[in-house]
């Protein structure tokens, strides 16, 4: 059963610097008509996950217009960079070129980790819309996030 539970678990609020947020949206637009994907990393400071690094990844899915699969070498390089700088994986993101920014059944089934926020960028209607979700198959909970004008 695919549900959207009313009870949200206690998690951190994601804070994304404007420069990285804009780069993530630009990637989503540039990769149309396919879905884009990537990782956001940084540190958790109390109840705030502060993003300091953006790792755009290549989508190698067989049907890249309706799903995403991160290219393994790019994912390995991102994880190696995060380890070398003692960063936490804070969020994964991908785009929905023609649908709303709500997790699909496949998104929930393929969740990276329950401890990582999932950002979905909708390009439906031309203007990007972003929502954040905690995925716990089969449930999902809306997450908190914000864009900051601070320096990376």
N, C-alpha and C positions, 0 to 999 in steps of 0.2 A: 504494500500500500504506500502511495506517495502522499506525504502529508506535510503540513507546515504547522508545527506545534506552537501553542500559545506561550509556552514557558521557555524563555531564553536563558541559556546557561551564562554564568558570569565569566566573561572573557575580557581581554584588553580592547581598548579603542585604538584603531590604527590611525597614525598620523603620517600623511604622505606630503613631502615637500612639493610645492607647485611645479617646479622644474621636472621632477620625476613623473608626477601625475600627467602633465602635458605630454611628456614623451610617450607614456603608456597609451594615451588616447591617440596620438599621432601614429603609433605602431598599428593600432586597431584599424584606423582609416586606411593606412598604406597597404595593409594586407587584404583589404576587401577584394573579392567577395568571400575570401576565406576567413575562418576564425584565427585570431592571433592568440598567443599565450606567452606567459613569462612568470617570473618570481620577483617578489619584493623582500628585501632582507634588511635587518638592522638589529636593534636591541630593545628589549622590554624594560621600560623605566616605570616601575609601579604598575599602574593600570593603563599605561600608554605604550603601544608598540611603535617605536620611532623608526621610520624607514630611512635608510641612508644609502641603500644600493638597489639598483634596478637591473634585472637580468632578463632582457628580451630573449625568448627562445623561438626556435623554428618549429612550425607545425608540420609534422610528417604523417598525419592521419590519412587513411585511404580516401576518406570523404571530407576534405578540409573545409568544405562549405557548411557542414553541419556538426562537426566534432573536432576535437583537437587531441593531439598526442605530441608531447614534447620530444624533440630529437634527443636521443640518449647522450651523445657526446656533449651537446650544449648543456644538458642537465648536469652531467658529471662535472663539467668545467665550472658551472655555477655553484654546485655543492663544494667543490674543492676551494673555490675563492671564498665562500662563506666560512669554511673551516679554517682557512689560513688567517682570516681576519676576526675569528671568533664571533661571527654574526649568527643570528637566529633567522631561520626562514619564517617570516611573518605572514606572508600572503602569497597566494597564487592568483593569477588573473587570466581571463580569456574573454573573447568577444562573442557576442551573438549578433551576427550581421543583420538578421531579419526578424529577430524575436526579442521579447522583453528581457530585462536583466534579472531573470528569475531562474534558479537552478532547474535543469532538466533532470529526468530520472537518471540519464547517463552521467550527468555531472555528479550526482549524489553517489552513484555506484563506483565512480572512479576517483573519489575524493583523495587528494594528496595525503592529508592527515587531519584528524579532528582538531588538532591544536593550531591549525593554520587557517587564517581567514581566506575566503574565496571572493574575489572581486569579479563581477560580470559587467562587461561593457556592452550595452545595447547600442547598435547603430541603426535600429529600426526608426524610420522617420527622418534620418539624416543627422540629427543632433545627438551626440553621444550622451547616454544616461548610464550612470554607474550605481550599482547597489552591491552591498557586501553581505556575505552569508557564512555562517558556521554550518558545515555539512556533517551530519551524523546519520549515515544511511539507515533507514529511509527518510529520516527527518531532516529539516533544515531550519535554521533560526537566523533572523536578520541580525547583522553585526553593526557595530558602530565604527565610523571612520570619519576622517576630516582631512581637508587639504590645508597645509600651512604655507605661509609665505616665507618661512625660515630658510636658511641656507643649508644645503646638503652637507 
